[in-house]
Amino acid sequence: FADGVHKHLEQLGDVDALHANYWLSGVAGHRLKHELDLPLVSTFHTLARVKAETGDPEPERRVRAEAAVIGCSDAILASCGAESDQLVRLYGADPGRIELVPPGVDHAFFSPGDRAGARAALGHLHLGSGPVLLFVGRIQPLKGLDVAVRALAALGRRDATLVVVGGASGAGGEAEVARIRSLIEELGVQDQVRMADPQPHHLLSTYYRAADVCVVPSRSESFGLVALEAAACGTPVVAAAVGGLRTLVVDGATGFLVEGRDPDAFASSLEEILRDPALATEFGAEAARRA
């Protein structure tokens, strides 16, 4: 990959800087920085040592590679203050080289819309007329889909549906999908869960608009783009109080932040929104205004 980028840069000619996204591209960028004498800007999106703190360790080679890239980057782009703090605390990054650049959303795609129309467009999911909960993300332990499934069961509402948009990711992804399917059967909510394949980014807004609440129970999030996209579509969010989600979700104004990983706590916050349409509307409007 680095050889290919090198050849491409030679064809381009005048290049001012390299910008590497994610640690694998960072490895290539690190090498090319020295070969081409160009400044390196790095954005990591996820960090191995943060994942390790949540019980999802990555190979040591990734940890070493990230540390080397962070140490050699001329600038590091962090999506929020929490990620900046993690870079300094876990990798010894120079705070003077960190710039906060929060991701955004394209409002041409992510904006409020008609819920009934969105549900009609997703007719193949047979959502019915009851409340719809939405989980969007990679299916891996880090994203906490098991918490969303347990929260659905804890709600005790047989008319509620959980839509899961995403697929297996990472070395343990397939095992996690199998574990989630077993959990769904164990809890007896098979008829309340709809699994959808990963969607093209510009089509996700239909899912956000169709939902009453978006659930983001991640163990860690450097930013939490799903929460921002949901908010931009006017959908309240119930999220884990971790990382960038603490910045994106204004507790009690655009949704709720939940401390810890207790499914009953998530269910309680979900129920508070579902039982009060006026509150849900207020949260959704404020979320869209801030996004």
LUMSESE-273312 format. One record per residue (C-alpha): residue in one letter; x, y, z. Coordinates in steps of 0.05 Angstrom, whole numbers, padded with zeros to 5 digits, always signed. Layout:
<nodes>
AXYZ ...
</nodes>
This chain:
<nodes>
F+00000+00000+00000 A+00056+00048+00018 D+00091+00033-00048 G+00027+00048-00086 V+00017+00114-00049 H+00090+00132-00062 K+00082+00121-00137 H+00017+00162-00137 L+00051+00220-00101 E+00107+00220-00151 Q+00056+00226-00207 L+00021+00283-00171 G+00084+00323-00164 D+00073+00382-00117 V+00047+00355-00050 D+00046+00395+00015 A+00030+00343+00067 L+00006+00272+00082 H-00058+00258+00120 A-00066+00187+00146 N-00132+00161+00172 Y-00131+00101+00220 W-00069+00066+00245 L-00057+00023+00183 S-00053+00084+00138 G-00012+00116+00193 V+00041+00062+00184 A+00046+00078+00110 G+00044+00153+00124 H+00100+00146+00176 R+00146+00112+00125 L+00128+00161+00069 K+00139+00221+00114 H+00212+00203+00118 E+00221+00179+00047 L+00190+00242+00017 D+00207+00292+00072 L+00135+00313+00081 P+00097+00333+00144 L+00049+00279+00170 V-00020+00293+00197 S-00055+00234+00231 T-00127+00218+00250 F-00138+00153+00287 H-00214+00145+00297 T-00201+00088+00346 L-00142+00073+00391 A-00117+00005+00412 R-00101+00025+00484 V-00171+00055+00493 K-00201-00010+00467 A-00158-00050+00515 E-00185-00009+00574 T-00255-00032+00555 G-00236-00106+00551 D-00226-00109+00476 P-00150-00115+00467 E-00116-00107+00400 P-00050-00141+00378 E+00012-00112+00408 R+00039-00095+00339 R-00018-00045+00331 V-00002-00013+00398 R+00071-00005+00378 A+00053+00021+00309 E+00004+00073+00337 A+00055+00097+00388 A+00107+00106+00333 V+00060+00144+00288 I+00035+00188+00344 G+00106+00204+00365 C+00126+00223+00294 S+00064+00260+00270 D+00072+00334+00259 A-00002+00343+00276 I-00056+00297+00304 L-00129+00311+00292 A-00174+00291+00350 S-00249+00292+00344 C-00263+00317+00414 G-00229+00334+00480 A-00238+00263+00507 E-00197+00235+00449 S-00144+00288+00458 D-00138+00269+00532 Q-00132+00195+00513 L-00076+00210+00463 V-00037+00247+00517 R-00052+00199+00574 L-00043+00133+00538 Y+00010+00150+00486 G+00047+00210+00513 A+00026+00253+00453 D+00050+00325+00453 P-00012+00367+00469 G+00017+00423+00426 R+00011+00379+00364 I-00062+00360+00375 E-00117+00398+00340 L-00191+00388+00354 V-00230+00378+00290 P-00299+00349+00304 P-00331+00311+00247 G-00395+00338+00218 V-00455+00314+00178 D-00480+00332+00109 H-00549+00363+00122 A-00568+00348+00050 F-00574+00276+00073 F-00582+00280+00148 S-00641+00324+00167 P-00709+00314+00199 G-00762+00280+00156 D-00829+00246+00159 R-00828+00185+00204 A-00887+00150+00172 G-00856+00160+00103 A-00789+00132+00127 R-00823+00070+00157 A-00861+00060+00092 A-00795+00062+00054 L-00770+00007+00101 G-00831-00036+00090 H-00789-00098+00081 L-00772-00095+00155 H-00845-00099+00177 L-00837-00047+00232 G-00911-00044+00251 S-00941+00014+00289 G-00903+00007+00355 P-00840+00042+00378 V-00776+00031+00338 L-00707+00030+00370 L-00647+00035+00325 F-00576+00011+00331 V-00526+00029+00276 G-00454+00005+00277 R-00405-00051+00268 I-00423-00115+00304 Q-00365-00125+00351 P-00360-00125+00427 L-00337-00052+00429 K-00404-00027+00402 G-00445-00061+00457 L-00503-00088+00415 D-00516-00139+00470 V-00535-00081+00516 A-00585-00056+00465 V-00616-00125+00458 R-00621-00134+00534 A-00651-00064+00541 L-00704-00083+00490 A-00722-00145+00531 A-00721-00104+00595 L-00771-00054+00566 G-00823-00109+00568 R-00861-00078+00509 R-00880-00131+00459 D-00898-00078+00407 A-00827-00049+00407 T-00778-00066+00351 L-00702-00061+00351 V-00672-00049+00282 V-00598-00067+00277 V-00561-00038+00218 G-00491-00066+00212 G-00449-00127+00201 A-00393-00168+00231 S-00328-00129+00239 G-00259-00148+00261 A-00228-00214+00279 G-00283-00231+00329 G-00340-00203+00289 E-00371-00268+00265 A-00368-00296+00335 E-00402-00233+00362 V-00458-00239+00311 A-00469-00312+00332 R-00469-00291+00406 I-00520-00236+00392 R-00566-00284+00355 S-00562-00333+00413 L-00577-00277+00462 I-00638-00256+00421 E-00665-00327+00425 E-00648-00334+00498 L-00687-00271+00515 G-00745-00290+00470 V-00745-00227+00428 Q-00734-00259+00360 D-00798-00228+00332 Q-00777-00159+00357 V-00708-00153+00326 R-00696-00136+00253 M-00625-00146+00225 A-00606-00103+00165 D-00541-00106+00126 P-00494-00046+00128 Q-00524+00010+00086 P-00494+00062+00038 H-00481+00123+00081 H-00530+00168+00045 L-00587+00118+00057 L-00578+00115+00133 S-00622+00177+00143 T-00684+00136+00126 Y-00668+00090+00185 Y-00656+00148+00232 R-00721+00182+00212 A-00760+00117+00221 A-00736+00108+00293 D-00766+00136+00357 V-00698+00130+00392 C-00627+00114+00371 V-00588+00071+00420 V-00512+00079+00424 P-00487+00033+00480 S-00413+00033+00459 R-00359+00014+00509 S-00317+00071+00482 E-00324+00123+00426 S-00272+00172+00404 F-00330+00213+00375 G-00395+00176+00360 L-00417+00197+00291 V-00480+00155+00295 A-00505+00198+00352 L-00493+00261+00311 E-00527+00233+00249 A-00587+00212+00290 A-00591+00281+00322 A-00587+00315+00254 C-00648+00274+00233 G-00686+00297+00295 T-00682+00229+00331 P-00669+00228+00406 V-00608+00188+00428 V-00597+00144+00489 A-00522+00133+00494 A-00468+00107+00539 A-00434+00164+00577 V-00365+00151+00546 G-00316+00189+00503 G-00343+00237+00451 L-00415+00215+00466 R-00412+00259+00528 T-00403+00319+00482 L-00453+00299+00428 V-00512+00280+00473 V-00537+00335+00519 D-00566+00296+00576 G-00638+00315+00588 A-00640+00361+00527 T-00627+00319+00465 G-00630+00251+00497 F-00600+00214+00555 L-00531+00192+00576 V-00527+00127+00615 E-00470+00113+00663 G-00447+00041+00664 R-00472-00017+00622 D-00535-00037+00659 P-00589-00055+00607 D-00643-00037+00658 A-00615+00034+00661 F-00617+00039+00586 A-00688+00012+00585 S-00709+00063+00637 S-00683+00121+00594 L-00715+00091+00532 E-00781+00084+00567 E-00780+00156+00591 I-00776+00179+00519 L-00825+00129+00491 R-00880+00143+00542 D-00877+00219+00533 P-00887+00240+00460 A-00880+00313+00479 L-00812+00300+00510 A-00791+00259+00450 T-00811+00316+00403 E-00775+00367+00446 F-00711+00324+00447 G-00714+00312+00373 A-00723+00386+00355 E-00666+00407+00401 A-00621+00352+00375 A-00633+00374+00303 R-00621+00447+00322 R-00554+00432+00354 A-00529+00382+00301 
</nodes>
